[in-house]
Amino acid sequence: MDIIQIVGLGLIATFLALVVKEQKPIFAFLLTVFVGIFIFIFLIDEIAKIIKMLEEIAKSANMNMMYFQTILKIIGIAYIAEFGAQIAKDAGQAAISSKIELAGKVLILVMAIPILTAVIEMVLSLLPN
């Protein structure tokens, strides 16, 4: 049922934004931003459930929690960068949107270096001397 509410809200906001855009484009943009934020807030409980389940799986697999937390941060960076880039695109700022995407990719790479290093070290330890 949640998806019906989200899609309904999105469609209503889209219709309103199209109507308002003719007279006041800034209000249409603000409407889309606020609806996007509202949908994100609506999903926070579901995101928390997913993180909790993944955390339990990681603990049962005896996974190093530092790596798990890093992976969650990387996923968070990807979603936040995508959200920001889409807002910039909606505002007609494709150049800023691409810079947000680039920043997200660079931050993901920086955060992934310890994991990549651990994987390379593990592979090297498996190879015969």
MIPA-6837 format. One line per 8 residues: number of its first residue (from 1); their letters; for each residue x, y, z of N, C-alpha, C. Coordinates in steps of 0.05 Angstrom, whole numbers. Example, Ala and Ser with C-alpha at 12.3 -4.5 7.8 and 13.67 -1.06 7.14 Angstrom:
2
1> as> 264/-114/156/246/-90/156/264/-66/156 ~ 257/-45/142/273/-21/143/258/1/157
//
This chain:
129
1> mdiiqivg> 16/-24/0/0/0/0/17/25/0 ~ 41/23/11/58/47/13/65/57/-15 ~ 70/39/-34/77/48/-61/54/63/-74 ~ 30/55/-68/7/69/-80/6/98/-70 ~ 12/101/-44/12/128/-33/35/145/-45 ~ 58/132/-47/81/147/-58/76/155/-87 ~ 67/136/-103/61/142/-131/39/163/-134 ~ 19/160/-117/-3/180/-118/7/208/-111
9> lgliatfl> 23/210/-90/35/235/-83/52/246/-105 ~ 68/229/-117/86/237/-139/70/247/-163 ~ 49/233/-170/33/241/-193/18/267/-188 ~ 7/270/-164/-6/296/-157/14/319/-158 ~ 37/314/-146/58/335/-146/67/342/-175 ~ 69/321/-191/77/326/-219/56/343/-234 ~ 31/336/-230/9/352/-242/9/381/-232 ~ 11/384/-206/12/411/-195/36/427/-205
17> alvvkeqk> 59/413/-206/83/427/-215/80/436/-244 ~ 67/420/-261/63/428/-289/44/452/-291 ~ 24/452/-274/5/474/-275/18/500/-264 ~ 32/498/-242/45/521/-229/69/531/-245 ~ 82/514/-260/106/521/-274/101/544/-295 ~ 77/545/-305/70/565/-325/72/593/-312 ~ 62/596/-288/60/622/-275/84/628/-257 ~ 92/608/-241/114/612/-221/133/588/-222
25> pifafllt> 153/588/-239/171/565/-241/185/558/-216 ~ 192/578/-199/206/573/-174/189/557/-155 ~ 163/563/-155/145/547/-137/143/518/-147 ~ 142/514/-172/142/487/-183/167/472/-175 ~ 189/485/-177/215/472/-169/214/466/-139 ~ 206/485/-122/205/480/-94/186/458/-87 ~ 164/456/-101/144/435/-97/157/408/-102 ~ 172/405/-124/185/380/-130/206/373/-110
33> vfvgifif> 221/393/-100/241/387/-80/228/378/-54 ~ 208/392/-45/195/384/-20/182/357/-22 ~ 170/351/-44/157/324/-47/179/303/-47 ~ 201/308/-60/223/289/-60/234/284/-32 ~ 237/305/-17/246/302/11/225/288/28 ~ 199/294/24/178/281/38/178/251/32 ~ 181/243/7/182/215/0/206/201/14 ~ 228/215/14/252/204/27/247/200/57
41> iflideia> 235/219/70/228/217/98/209/194/103 ~ 190/191/85/170/169/86/184/142/86 ~ 206/140/72/221/115/69/242/109/90 ~ 246/128/108/268/125/128/264/100/145 ~ 239/94/153/234/70/169/241/44/154 ~ 234/44/128/240/21/112/270/17/108 ~ 284/39/104/313/39/101/326/29/127 ~ 316/37/150/326/28/176/322/-2/179
49> kiikmlee> 299/-13/170/295/-41/171/315/-57/154 ~ 320/-46/131/339/-59/113/367/-60/125 ~ 375/-37/136/402/-35/149/404/-54/172 ~ 383/-57/188/383/-75/211/385/-104/202 ~ 370/-112/181/373/-139/171/400/-145/160 ~ 411/-126/145/438/-129/134/459/-131/156 ~ 455/-116/177/473/-116/200/473/-144/213 ~ 449/-155/217/446/-182/228/460/-203/211
57> iaksanmn> 456/-201/184/469/-220/166/500/-217/168 ~ 510/-193/169/539/-188/171/550/-200/197 ~ 535/-196/219/544/-207/245/544/-237/245 ~ 523/-250/233/522/-279/232/543/-290/214 ~ 553/-275/195/574/-284/177/602/-277/188 ~ 603/-266/212/628/-257/224/644/-238/206 ~ 629/-220/194/641/-200/176/652/-178/194 ~ 675/-167/186/686/-144/200/667/-121/197
65> mmyfqtil> 658/-110/219/637/-89/219/648/-63/207 ~ 674/-59/207/685/-35/195/680/-35/165 ~ 683/-59/153/678/-61/124/648/-58/118 ~ 631/-69/135/603/-67/132/594/-38/134 ~ 603/-24/154/596/4/157/606/21/133 ~ 629/14/123/640/29/100/622/24/75 ~ 613/-1/72/596/-7/49/569/8/52 ~ 558/9/76/534/25/80/538/54/74
73> kiigiayi> 561/65/82/567/93/76/569/98/46 ~ 581/79/32/584/82/3/556/82/-10 ~ 539/64/-1/512/63/-12/497/89/-6 ~ 500/100/18/488/125/25/498/148/8 ~ 524/149/3/535/170/-14/523/168/-42 ~ 521/143/-52/510/140/-79/481/150/-81 ~ 465/143/-61/437/152/-62/434/182/-58 ~ 449/193/-40/448/222/-35/458/238/-59
81> aefgaqia> 480/228/-71/490/242/-95/470/240/-118 ~ 458/217/-121/438/215/-142/414/233/-137 ~ 405/234/-112/382/252/-105/389/281/-111 ~ 413/290/-102/421/317/-107/425/323/-137 ~ 436/304/-152/440/308/-180/413/310/-195 ~ 393/294/-186/367/296/-199/353/322/-193 ~ 357/332/-169/345/359/-162/358/380/-180 ~ 384/379/-183/398/399/-199/389/397/-228
89> kdagqaai> 385/372/-238/375/369/-266/346/380/-268 ~ 330/375/-248/302/386/-249/303/417/-250 ~ 323/428/-238/325/458/-238/338/468/-263 ~ 345/449/-281/358/458/-307/387/463/-304 ~ 400/453/-283/428/457/-279/444/431/-284 ~ 446/424/-309/459/399/-316/489/399/-309 ~ 502/422/-311/530/424/-304/535/419/-274 ~ 518/430/-257/520/426/-228/513/396/-222
97> sskielag> 494/386/-236/486/358/-232/509/339/-238 ~ 524/344/-259/546/327/-266/569/330/-245 ~ 572/353/-234/593/358/-213/585/343/-187 ~ 559/342/-181/550/327/-157/556/298/-162 ~ 550/288/-186/555/259/-192/585/253/-190 ~ 601/271/-201/630/267/-199/640/266/-170 ~ 630/285/-154/638/286/-126/630/260/-112 ~ 606/250/-118/597/225/-106/615/202/-114
105> kvlilvma> 623/201/-139/641/179/-148/668/181/-135 ~ 679/205/-132/705/208/-120/704/200/-90 ~ 683/208/-76/680/201/-48/676/171/-44 ~ 662/158/-63/658/129/-62/685/116/-66 ~ 701/125/-84/727/113/-89/745/116/-65 ~ 745/140/-53/761/144/-29/753/125/-6 ~ 727/122/-3/718/104/19/723/75/12 ~ 724/68/-13/728/40/-21/757/31/-20
113> ipiltavi> 776/49/-18/804/42/-19/811/22/3 ~ 803/25/28/810/5/49/799/-23/42 ~ 775/-24/31/763/-50/23/779/-62/0 ~ 785/-46/-20/801/-56/-42/829/-65/-33 ~ 840/-51/-15/866/-59/-4/864/-86/10 ~ 843/-90/26/840/-115/40/835/-138/21 ~ 820/-133/0/815/-154/-20/841/-162/-34 ~ 857/-142/-42/883/-147/-56/901/-162/-37
121> emvlsllp> 903/-154/-12/920/-168/8/911/-197/11 ~ 885/-202/12/875/-229/15/882/-246/-10 ~ 879/-235/-33/885/-250/-58/915/-256/-58 ~ 932/-236/-51/961/-240/-51/969/-262/-30 ~ 955/-263/-8/961/-283/12/954/-311/3 ~ 935/-313/-16/927/-339/-26/946/-350/-47 ~ 960/-332/-60/979/-340/-81/1004/-353/-69 ~ 1014/-374/-82/1039/-386/-71/1063/-367/-74
129> n> 1081/-368/-55/1104/-351/-56/1123/-357/-78
//
